[in-house]
């Protein structure tokens, strides 16, 4: 009987400890932040996650009109993904798409946008958009992105919860099978 109880306790502890194994790394913050307007020279994008990320994770940056921005270097250090560019970002709007591999092996992706509005010399100044037009575009983009990110976060949480439930059910079935096996073995 002691073996059965010990087996159940060990399986229960394994099930509790397994929740960490199914945890995905989620984006905690970025620099620049989603929707932020940068008013100084910017030459790197930094994404911070709540867990370690693996090699193979990447960042893509495009301009508002869809042109790819060439990244000079992408570095992964524990839970931080950093991309640098050779020249600071020109004034304008940018989309950042990221894809990471969590320490648990799951691939996650997301996107956000930011704008650069740094002072420039008068000879190279670009035509500007009125602040009302810019506010309307930013508000619309933020609403759409927040809805998309919310949906992808919910999908990831549901997947993680489903895997955890399946694992717990499997442990319980194994524990019940162990109880039946050991009780028949004693007879």
N, C-alpha and C positions, 0 to 999 in steps of 0.2 A: 504494500500500500504506500510505503514511503517513496518508492520509485515513481509511482504514478503521480503523486503530489509534486515531487521534484521535477518530473517531466513537464507537468502543466505549468509550474512556476517558471521554469526555464523558457518554455515556449511563449508564455505571457510576456516575460521580460524582453524576449527577442522581438515580439510584435510591437511593444512600446518603443523600443530602440529603433525599429525600422522606419518610423515616421521621418527621421532625419535623412534616411537614405532616399526617400521619395521627394525630398524638398527640392524645388527648382530655385534657381537664382533669378531674382526679380530686380529690375532696374530701381535703384534707390534714388538716384539723382544724376544730373548731367550738367556739364559746363561747356557751352551755354545751356540754360534750362529751356524747356519746351515753351515756345512763344516769346522768348526773351529777345529784346532788341539791344544788341551790343553797340556801344558808342566809342569803342577804342579798338586798336588793332588786335585781331584774333588770328592765331596761327595753329591752334590745337583744339580738339574736341575730346572731352574726358567723360566717360560713362562709368558710374560706380554701381556695382551690383551687391546684393545682400549675401551672396555666397561666391565661392571661387568659380572661375570660368576657365574653360580649357582652350588649348591651341585650336585654331580653326575658326575661332570667333572673328567677326569682321564688322567694319563700318563702311557704308557707301554714302557719299555726300553728292547731292545734285543741286543745281541752281533752280530757281522758280520755273524756268522754261525747260527744265529737264536735262540740261547739259551736265555731264559728270565732272566732278571736281577731282583732280589728281591728288591723291594722298601720297606724301613723301614716305611716311613710316606709320605702321600700326603696331602698337606694343600691348602685350597682355601681362599684367603683373597681379597675381592673386585674383582679386575681385574688381580690378580696374582695367578698362579697355581705353587706350588713348590713340588718337590719330592726329598726325601733324601734317601741315602743308608747307611747301617751300616758301611761298609768299603769303602774307596775311590775306584773309578773305576780303574780296572787294565788296563794296556796299551793295546790298541786295538781300533777297530772301533765299534761304537754303532749306533743303529737306535732308534729314539724316535718317538712313535706314540701317538698323543694326541686326545682327544675327549672332547669337552666342550658343555655346554648348555648355550647359551646366555641369557641375562636378558629378551629378548623377547620370550624365550622358544624354539628357533631354535637350533638344534644340529649341530655343525660344527666339522670337524676333519681335521687333517693334519699330516705331518711327516717331520722329518729332521734327519740329521746324524751329528755325530762329532767323533773325534778320540782323544784318550789320548796317549800321548807320554811323560810321566813324567820320570825323572831320577830314576833309580832303582839300588840297590846294585848289584855288579858284580856277586854274587852267584845266583841271581834269574833273571838275564837278559834273556829276550826272544829273539828268533831269529828275526832279523829285516828285513823289506822289503826295497829294494833299493828305494831311493827317486824318481827315475824316475817311477818305478812301482806304487808307492803310489800316485804320481801326476796324472798318467793316470787314476787310479781307482777313485780318488776323482773328477777329471774333469768329467768323465763319469757319476758318481753318481749325481753330482750337476746338470748336464744338465737334466738328467731324472727327478730328484726331482723338479727342477724349472718348467719343462713342466707340471708335475702333479699338482703342487701347483697353477700354473697359470690357469689351466683348472678348478680346484675346486673353485678358487676365482671368475672366470668368471661365473660359474654356480650359486654361491651364489648371485652375483650382479644381474644376470638376474632374479633370483627368487624374490629378494627384489624389483626390478624395476617392475616386473609383478604384484606383490601384491599391490604396491603403485598405479599403473595405474588402477587396478580394483577398488581400494578403491576410487580414485578420480572420476572415471566414476559413481560409485554408489552414491556418494555425489551429483554429477551433476544431475543424474536421480531423486534423492529425492528432490533436489531443484526445478527442473522443475515440478515435481508432486505437490509440495507445491504451486508453482505459479498458476498452473491450478486449484487446489482445492480452493485456496483463491479467485481467480478471479470468479469462478462459485458461490462461497458462497455469494459474494456481490450482485449478480443479484437476 
